[in-house]
């Protein structure tokens, strides 16, 4: 209980965590603490990723145990291979839906940077075949660490190219209004939460059913996922790291679990007797919406008095053209991009709400995305009422939106850094690597599995430096002042 304040900076979130403790409910923080110490071999990259079934093999990071795997693979090859596997997974996450992906195309403003990066990586183009080549390299450990790192960076470029393409619907929109805050839970009597990424068709059916059955007192809220709609974004009750806490608030009457929903969310709904349904089957919608209005779930109605006014609003940029216009008009000569997923290594919201005001005070223009962007909205930093509001970039591909807009507006050289406050998927890592390949200064607030090999770290930095970029990462969860100092250097 004495550590509540180091788990989230939000006072309401702290009350919800106290309630969970008093009721004996186990949330993500409890699981995280029980997992400590986490696998040290994986954390530094010294757990073999080849999966040959003659292992598993691990190399002692301190040189007192095994120095090679069963096949003879050394520490440098093991770290490089694990890094390539993560980059391959990231590229596969970003691959467009069409079979085998698509040939990447780059905006004219990025052609020089792409050409320079590819020349540095031994080729004049990237293609979906990069994924097959990476898979072949990960069949048996016969390639050098240099080859593995080079292939990881080529996959990272492919990932950025695919993310730049984005959904076709984005081209028809500039920005979307968004509401964020716990106060949303007090605005309606029936609240149906959405986790993961349901299809747009499913969401339209869900919203129509809620309007039909609960026309005056029902609403649908996102529990941490950016979900664009025709006229705006689905309102955010919370960030992704707060989703479990919101479920115990007693204000969620039903849950829709889309693809990507954590198993813990479903299990907690069972424990709390909250009706839940998968977004895979549209037939579940009517039954869930009806059940949501039958009874109130147990929770904190008598303890946690939420005010409907506790909501912040912002405009979320979804089209690079709109962001480009903003950058062209902006007077700031220094630009910082900060965001990413909540991460248990840090108190939720700590880095974005500490670093962003300091950067604004130093004359930076700031853009945020992901959970980091939501925390900026909750703090009021994106409000039009402020002197220099933060730009909020929609979805997980926020940094590539910024990349395209900054390149088109001729302000790419004014970017002092793109910092990821947390990583949740391999796509995040591959995107960060791709941005660094294109000459940008990229930072990480969480450790990467590279500290088991100094040679691999040096190889990576040399490749990125040759393209004019860099990747800064720490061997520990970075403090807010370390991230601020990194931006100011």
C-alpha positions as CSV (number, residue, x, y, z in Angstrom):
1,X,0.0,0.0,0.0
2,X,2.9,2.4,0.7
3,X,3.9,2.1,-3.0
4,X,0.6,3.2,-4.5
5,X,2.0,6.6,-5.5
6,X,4.7,4.9,-7.6
7,X,2.2,3.0,-9.6
8,X,0.2,5.9,-11.1
9,X,0.2,9.7,-10.9
10,X,-3.6,9.9,-11.1
11,X,-5.3,10.4,-7.7
12,X,-8.4,8.6,-8.9
13,X,-6.3,5.7,-10.1
14,X,-4.6,5.5,-6.7
15,X,-8.0,5.2,-5.0
16,X,-9.0,2.4,-7.4
17,X,-5.8,0.6,-6.6
18,X,-6.5,0.9,-2.9
19,X,-10.0,-0.5,-3.4
20,X,-8.6,-3.5,-5.3
21,X,-6.1,-4.1,-2.4
22,X,-8.9,-3.9,0.2
23,X,-11.1,-6.3,-1.8
24,X,-8.4,-8.8,-2.4
25,X,-8.4,-8.3,-6.2
26,X,-5.2,-8.9,-8.1
27,X,-4.4,-6.5,-10.8
28,X,-1.5,-6.1,-13.3
29,X,0.7,-4.5,-10.6
30,X,0.4,-7.6,-8.4
31,X,1.3,-9.9,-11.3
32,X,4.2,-7.7,-12.2
33,X,5.6,-7.7,-8.7
34,X,5.2,-11.5,-8.4
35,X,7.2,-11.9,-11.7
36,X,10.2,-10.1,-10.2
37,X,13.0,-10.7,-10.8
38,X,12.2,-11.2,-14.4
39,X,14.3,-13.4,-16.7
40,X,17.7,-11.7,-16.7
41,X,18.9,-13.6,-19.7
42,X,16.0,-12.3,-21.9
43,X,16.4,-8.8,-20.5
44,X,20.0,-8.6,-21.9
45,X,19.4,-10.7,-25.0
46,X,21.3,-13.8,-23.9
47,X,18.5,-16.3,-24.4
48,X,18.7,-18.1,-27.7
49,X,15.9,-17.1,-30.1
50,X,16.5,-19.9,-32.8
51,X,14.2,-22.5,-31.2
52,X,16.1,-25.5,-32.5
53,X,14.7,-27.7,-29.7
54,X,18.1,-28.8,-28.6
55,X,18.1,-26.0,-26.0
56,X,17.0,-23.7,-24.6
57,X,20.4,-22.2,-24.4
58,X,21.5,-19.2,-22.3
59,X,24.8,-17.5,-21.9
60,X,26.0,-16.2,-18.6
61,X,26.2,-12.4,-18.8
62,X,28.9,-12.3,-16.1
63,X,31.2,-14.8,-17.8
64,X,31.1,-17.3,-15.0
65,X,29.0,-19.9,-16.7
66,X,28.1,-20.9,-20.3
67,X,29.9,-18.8,-22.9
68,X,28.3,-20.5,-25.9
69,X,25.1,-22.3,-26.8
70,X,24.9,-26.0,-27.6
71,X,25.6,-25.3,-31.3
72,X,28.5,-23.0,-30.5
73,X,26.6,-19.7,-30.9
74,X,28.3,-16.9,-28.9
75,X,26.9,-14.0,-27.0
76,X,27.2,-11.5,-29.9
77,X,25.3,-13.9,-32.3
78,X,22.7,-14.6,-29.7
79,X,21.9,-10.9,-28.9
80,X,21.8,-10.0,-32.6
81,X,19.6,-12.9,-33.5
82,X,17.1,-12.1,-30.8
83,X,17.1,-8.5,-32.0
84,X,16.3,-9.7,-35.5
85,X,13.5,-11.9,-34.3
86,X,11.9,-8.9,-32.6
87,X,12.2,-6.8,-35.7
88,X,10.7,-9.6,-37.8
89,X,7.7,-9.8,-35.5
90,X,7.3,-6.0,-35.7
91,X,7.3,-6.1,-39.4
92,X,4.7,-8.8,-39.5
93,X,2.5,-6.8,-37.2
94,X,2.6,-3.8,-39.5
95,X,2.2,-5.8,-42.7
96,X,-0.9,-4.7,-44.7
97,X,-3.8,-7.1,-45.0
98,X,-3.2,-7.9,-48.7
99,X,-1.5,-11.3,-49.1
100,X,2.2,-11.1,-48.6
101,X,2.2,-7.4,-47.8
102,X,2.7,-4.7,-50.5
103,X,5.7,-3.0,-52.2
104,X,6.6,0.0,-50.1
105,X,6.3,3.5,-51.5
106,X,7.8,6.5,-49.9
107,X,6.7,10.2,-49.8
108,X,8.8,12.3,-52.1
109,X,10.1,14.4,-49.1
110,X,11.7,11.2,-47.6
111,X,13.3,9.8,-50.8
112,X,16.8,11.2,-50.0
113,X,16.7,9.8,-46.4
114,X,15.4,6.4,-47.6
115,X,18.1,6.2,-50.3
116,X,20.8,7.1,-47.8
117,X,19.5,4.5,-45.4
118,X,19.3,1.7,-48.0
119,X,22.7,2.4,-49.3
120,X,24.1,2.1,-45.8
121,X,22.3,-1.2,-45.5
122,X,23.4,-2.8,-48.7
123,X,20.7,-2.3,-51.2
124,X,18.6,0.2,-53.2
125,X,15.1,-1.0,-52.2
126,X,13.1,-2.9,-49.6
127,X,10.3,-5.4,-50.4
128,X,8.1,-7.9,-48.5
129,X,10.8,-10.5,-49.4
130,X,12.8,-9.0,-46.5
131,X,10.6,-11.0,-44.1
132,X,11.3,-14.3,-45.8
133,X,15.0,-13.6,-45.8
134,X,14.9,-12.8,-42.1
135,X,13.0,-16.0,-41.4
136,X,15.7,-17.9,-43.3
137,X,18.5,-16.2,-41.3
138,X,16.8,-17.4,-38.1
139,X,16.7,-21.0,-39.2
140,X,20.2,-21.9,-38.0
141,X,22.9,-19.6,-36.5
142,X,25.2,-19.3,-39.5
143,X,25.2,-15.6,-40.2
144,X,27.4,-13.0,-38.5
145,X,26.0,-10.5,-36.0
146,X,26.7,-7.8,-38.7
147,X,24.4,-9.5,-41.2
148,X,21.6,-10.0,-38.5
149,X,21.7,-6.4,-37.4
150,X,21.6,-5.2,-41.0
151,X,18.6,-7.4,-41.8
152,X,16.8,-6.1,-38.6
153,X,17.3,-2.5,-39.8
154,X,16.0,-3.3,-43.3
155,X,12.9,-4.9,-41.7
156,X,12.5,-1.7,-39.6
157,X,12.5,0.4,-42.8
158,X,9.9,-1.8,-44.3
159,X,7.8,-1.5,-41.1
160,X,7.9,2.3,-41.4
161,X,7.0,2.2,-45.1
162,X,3.9,0.1,-44.4
163,X,2.8,2.2,-41.4
164,X,3.2,5.4,-43.6
165,X,0.7,3.9,-46.0
166,X,-1.9,3.6,-43.2
167,X,-5.7,2.9,-43.6
168,X,-7.3,4.4,-46.7
169,X,-9.9,6.1,-44.5
170,X,-7.2,8.4,-42.9
171,X,-6.9,10.3,-46.1
172,X,-10.5,11.5,-45.8
173,X,-10.0,13.0,-42.3
174,X,-7.9,15.7,-40.8
175,X,-8.5,15.6,-37.1
176,X,-11.1,14.1,-34.8
177,X,-12.5,15.4,-31.5
178,X,-11.6,13.2,-28.5
179,X,-12.7,13.2,-24.8
180,X,-10.6,11.6,-22.1
181,X,-11.2,11.2,-18.4
182,X,-12.8,9.2,-15.5
183,X,-15.6,11.8,-15.5
184,X,-17.1,10.0,-18.5
185,X,-18.1,7.2,-16.2
186,X,-20.4,9.6,-14.4
187,X,-22.1,11.0,-17.4
188,X,-24.3,8.0,-18.2
189,X,-25.8,5.2,-16.1
190,X,-24.9,2.4,-18.5
191,X,-21.3,2.2,-19.6
192,X,-20.0,-0.4,-22.0
193,X,-16.2,-0.6,-22.2
194,X,-14.3,-1.7,-25.3
195,X,-10.9,-3.3,-25.2
196,X,-8.7,-4.3,-28.1
197,X,-9.5,-3.5,-31.7
198,X,-13.0,-4.5,-32.8
199,X,-13.9,-4.0,-36.5
200,X,-15.6,-0.8,-37.5
201,X,-18.6,-2.8,-38.6
202,X,-18.9,-4.4,-35.2
203,X,-18.6,-1.0,-33.5
204,X,-21.3,0.6,-35.6
205,X,-23.7,-2.3,-34.8
206,X,-22.8,-2.0,-31.1
207,X,-23.4,1.8,-31.0
208,X,-26.7,1.4,-32.8
209,X,-27.9,-1.3,-30.4
210,X,-26.9,0.9,-27.4
211,X,-28.9,3.8,-28.9
212,X,-31.9,1.5,-29.4
213,X,-32.0,-0.2,-26.0
214,X,-30.5,2.6,-23.8
215,X,-31.1,5.8,-25.8
216,X,-30.8,8.2,-23.0
217,X,-28.5,6.6,-20.4
218,X,-26.1,4.4,-22.4
219,X,-22.7,5.0,-23.9
220,X,-19.7,3.1,-25.3
221,X,-16.2,4.0,-24.0
222,X,-12.7,2.9,-24.9
223,X,-10.5,1.3,-22.3
224,X,-7.2,2.4,-23.7
225,X,-7.4,1.8,-27.5
226,X,-7.6,4.5,-30.1
227,X,-10.8,3.8,-32.0
228,X,-11.7,6.3,-34.7
229,X,-15.3,6.8,-35.8
230,X,-17.0,8.8,-38.5
231,X,-17.6,11.9,-36.5
232,X,-14.9,11.6,-33.8
233,X,-13.0,9.1,-31.7
234,X,-14.6,6.7,-29.2
235,X,-14.2,8.5,-25.8
236,X,-11.4,7.3,-23.6
237,X,-12.1,6.5,-20.0
238,X,-8.5,5.7,-19.4
239,X,-5.2,4.6,-20.8
240,X,-4.4,1.0,-21.6
241,X,-2.5,0.6,-18.3
242,X,-5.6,1.7,-16.3
243,X,-8.1,-0.6,-17.9
244,X,-8.2,-3.1,-15.1
245,X,-8.6,-0.3,-12.5
246,X,-11.6,1.0,-14.4
247,X,-13.3,-2.4,-14.3
248,X,-13.3,-2.4,-10.5
249,X,-14.8,1.1,-10.3
250,X,-18.3,-0.3,-10.4
251,X,-19.1,1.9,-13.4
252,X,-18.6,-0.5,-16.2
253,X,-21.8,-2.5,-16.9
254,X,-20.5,-4.6,-19.8
255,X,-17.3,-5.2,-21.8
256,X,-16.6,-5.9,-25.5
257,X,-13.3,-7.8,-26.0
258,X,-11.7,-7.1,-29.4
259,X,-8.6,-8.7,-30.9
260,X,-5.6,-7.8,-28.7
261,X,-7.5,-7.8,-25.4
262,X,-5.4,-9.1,-22.5
263,X,-6.6,-12.4,-20.8
264,X,-6.6,-10.6,-17.5
265,X,-9.4,-8.3,-18.6
266,X,-11.7,-11.3,-19.4
267,X,-10.8,-13.0,-16.1
268,X,-11.4,-9.8,-14.1
269,X,-14.9,-9.5,-15.7
270,X,-15.7,-13.0,-14.6
271,X,-14.5,-12.3,-11.1
272,X,-16.6,-9.1,-10.9
273,X,-19.6,-10.6,-12.7
274,X,-19.4,-8.0,-15.5
275,X,-21.0,-9.3,-18.7
276,X,-18.4,-9.7,-21.4
277,X,-18.5,-10.7,-25.1
278,X,-16.1,-11.2,-27.9
279,X,-16.2,-8.8,-30.9
280,X,-15.7,-11.8,-33.2
281,X,-19.4,-12.8,-33.2
282,X,-21.8,-9.9,-33.9
283,X,-24.6,-12.0,-32.6
284,X,-23.4,-11.3,-29.0
285,X,-24.1,-7.6,-29.2
286,X,-27.8,-7.6,-28.4
287,X,-27.5,-10.0,-25.4
288,X,-24.6,-8.0,-23.9
289,X,-26.3,-4.6,-24.2
290,X,-29.5,-6.0,-22.6
291,X,-27.5,-7.6,-19.7
292,X,-25.6,-4.4,-19.2
293,X,-28.8,-2.6,-18.1
294,X,-30.1,-5.4,-15.8
295,X,-28.0,-4.7,-12.7
296,X,-25.2,-2.5,-11.5
297,X,-21.8,-4.2,-11.0
298,X,-20.2,-4.2,-7.5
299,X,-17.8,-1.3,-7.1
300,X,-17.1,2.1,-5.5
301,X,-20.3,4.0,-6.1
302,X,-20.5,5.0,-2.5
303,X,-16.8,5.6,-2.2
304,X,-15.6,7.1,-5.4
305,X,-17.6,10.2,-6.3
306,X,-16.8,11.0,-9.9
307,X,-17.8,14.3,-11.4
308,X,-19.1,14.4,-15.0
309,X,-17.1,17.5,-15.5
310,X,-13.8,15.6,-14.9
311,X,-13.2,15.2,-18.7
312,X,-10.6,16.9,-20.9
313,X,-11.0,17.4,-24.6
314,X,-8.6,17.6,-27.6
315,X,-8.3,17.3,-31.3
316,X,-6.5,14.2,-32.5
317,X,-4.6,14.5,-35.7
318,X,-5.1,11.5,-38.1
319,X,-3.9,13.1,-41.4
320,X,-0.3,14.1,-42.0
321,X,-1.5,17.0,-44.2
322,X,-3.3,18.6,-41.2
323,X,-0.2,18.1,-39.0
324,X,2.0,19.5,-41.7
325,X,0.0,22.7,-41.8
326,X,0.3,23.0,-38.0
327,X,4.1,22.6,-38.2
328,X,4.4,25.1,-41.0
329,X,2.5,27.7,-38.9
330,X,4.1,26.9,-35.6
331,X,6.7,29.5,-34.4
332,X,8.8,27.0,-32.3
333,X,12.2,26.1,-33.7
334,X,12.5,23.0,-31.5
335,X,10.2,20.0,-31.8
336,X,9.9,17.0,-29.5
337,X,7.8,13.9,-30.1
338,X,7.0,12.0,-26.9
339,X,4.6,9.1,-26.3
340,X,4.1,5.3,-26.4
341,X,2.4,2.7,-24.2
342,X,2.1,2.6,-20.5
343,X,4.8,0.5,-18.9
344,X,5.0,-1.1,-15.5
345,X,8.6,0.0,-15.1
346,X,7.3,3.5,-14.5
347,X,4.4,5.1,-12.5
348,X,1.6,5.5,-15.1
349,X,1.6,9.0,-16.6
350,X,4.8,10.0,-14.8
351,X,7.1,10.7,-17.8
352,X,4.6,12.4,-20.1
353,X,3.2,14.7,-17.4
354,X,6.6,15.6,-16.0
355,X,8.7,16.0,-19.2
356,X,6.1,17.7,-21.4
357,X,5.5,20.8,-19.3
358,X,9.3,21.2,-18.9
359,X,9.8,21.0,-22.7
360,X,7.0,23.5,-23.4
361,X,8.7,25.8,-20.9
362,X,11.9,25.5,-22.8
363,X,10.1,26.7,-26.0
364,X,9.6,23.3,-27.6
365,X,6.6,22.3,-29.8
366,X,5.5,19.0,-28.5
367,X,3.5,16.2,-30.2
368,X,2.3,13.1,-28.3
369,X,0.8,9.8,-29.1
370,X,-0.5,6.6,-27.5
371,X,-0.9,6.4,-23.8
372,X,1.6,9.2,-23.4
373,X,-0.6,11.4,-25.5
374,X,-3.7,10.5,-23.4
375,X,-1.9,11.5,-20.2
376,X,-1.0,14.9,-21.8
377,X,-4.7,15.4,-22.6
378,X,-5.7,14.4,-19.0
379,X,-3.2,16.9,-17.7
380,X,-4.9,19.6,-19.9
381,X,-1.7,20.1,-22.0
382,X,-3.6,19.6,-25.3
383,X,-6.4,22.0,-24.5
384,X,-7.0,24.8,-27.0
385,X,-7.2,27.1,-23.9
386,X,-3.5,26.7,-23.3
387,X,-0.9,29.1,-25.0
388,X,0.9,26.3,-26.8
389,X,-1.2,23.1,-26.9
390,X,0.4,19.8,-27.5
391,X,-0.4,18.1,-30.8
392,X,-2.0,14.7,-30.3
393,X,-1.3,12.1,-32.9
394,X,-3.9,9.4,-33.5
395,X,-3.2,5.7,-33.0
396,X,-0.1,3.6,-32.6
397,X,1.4,5.0,-35.8
398,X,1.7,8.5,-34.4
399,X,5.4,8.9,-34.9
400,X,5.2,8.0,-38.6
401,X,2.5,10.7,-39.0
402,X,4.9,13.1,-37.5
403,X,7.7,11.9,-39.7
404,X,5.7,12.4,-42.9
405,X,4.4,15.8,-41.8
406,X,7.8,17.1,-40.7
407,X,9.5,16.0,-43.8
408,X,6.8,17.6,-46.0
409,X,7.0,20.8,-44.1
410,X,10.8,20.9,-44.3
411,X,11.1,20.8,-40.5
412,X,12.6,17.4,-40.0
413,X,16.0,18.9,-38.9
414,X,14.2,20.8,-36.1
415,X,13.2,17.5,-34.4
416,X,15.3,17.2,-31.2
417,X,14.1,13.7,-30.6
418,X,11.4,11.1,-30.7
419,X,11.1,9.3,-27.4
420,X,9.1,6.2,-26.6
421,X,7.9,6.2,-23.0
422,X,7.2,2.5,-23.2
423,X,7.0,-0.4,-25.7
424,X,4.1,-2.8,-25.8
425,X,4.6,-4.6,-29.1
426,X,7.4,-5.6,-31.5
427,X,5.9,-3.1,-34.0
428,X,6.8,-0.3,-31.6
429,X,10.4,-1.4,-31.6
430,X,10.6,-1.9,-35.3
431,X,9.0,1.5,-35.9
432,X,11.6,3.2,-33.6
433,X,14.5,1.5,-35.4
434,X,13.1,2.6,-38.8
435,X,12.8,6.2,-37.6
436,X,16.5,6.1,-36.5
437,X,17.5,4.6,-39.9
438,X,15.9,7.6,-41.6
439,X,18.3,9.9,-39.7
440,X,16.2,10.8,-36.6
441,X,17.3,10.9,-33.0
442,X,15.3,8.2,-31.2
443,X,15.2,7.5,-27.5
444,X,13.7,4.7,-25.2
445,X,12.6,5.1,-21.6
446,X,12.7,1.3,-21.1
447,X,15.6,-1.1,-21.5
448,X,16.2,-3.0,-24.7
449,X,17.6,-6.6,-24.8
450,X,21.0,-5.5,-26.1
451,X,23.1,-5.2,-23.0
452,X,24.4,-8.7,-23.3
453,X,26.7,-7.7,-26.2
454,X,28.8,-4.6,-26.4
455,X,29.7,-5.5,-30.0
456,X,26.1,-5.6,-31.1
457,X,25.3,-2.3,-29.5
458,X,28.3,-0.8,-31.3
459,X,27.3,-2.3,-34.6
460,X,23.8,-0.9,-34.3
461,X,24.9,2.6,-33.4
462,X,27.5,2.6,-36.2
463,X,24.8,1.6,-38.8
464,X,22.4,4.3,-37.5
465,X,25.1,6.9,-37.3
466,X,26.1,6.3,-40.9
467,X,22.5,7.2,-41.8
468,X,22.5,10.3,-39.6
469,X,20.4,8.8,-36.8
470,X,20.8,7.4,-33.3
471,X,19.1,5.2,-30.8
472,X,19.5,6.0,-27.1
473,X,18.5,3.3,-24.6
474,X,19.3,2.8,-21.0
475,X,20.3,-0.4,-19.0
476,X,17.6,0.6,-16.5
477,X,14.1,2.2,-16.6
478,X,14.9,5.9,-17.4
479,X,13.9,8.6,-14.9
480,X,11.9,11.6,-16.1
481,X,14.9,13.9,-15.7
482,X,17.0,11.6,-17.8
483,X,14.5,11.8,-20.6
484,X,14.3,15.6,-20.3
485,X,18.1,15.9,-20.4
486,X,18.2,13.7,-23.5
487,X,15.8,16.1,-25.3
488,X,17.8,19.1,-24.2
489,X,21.2,17.9,-25.4
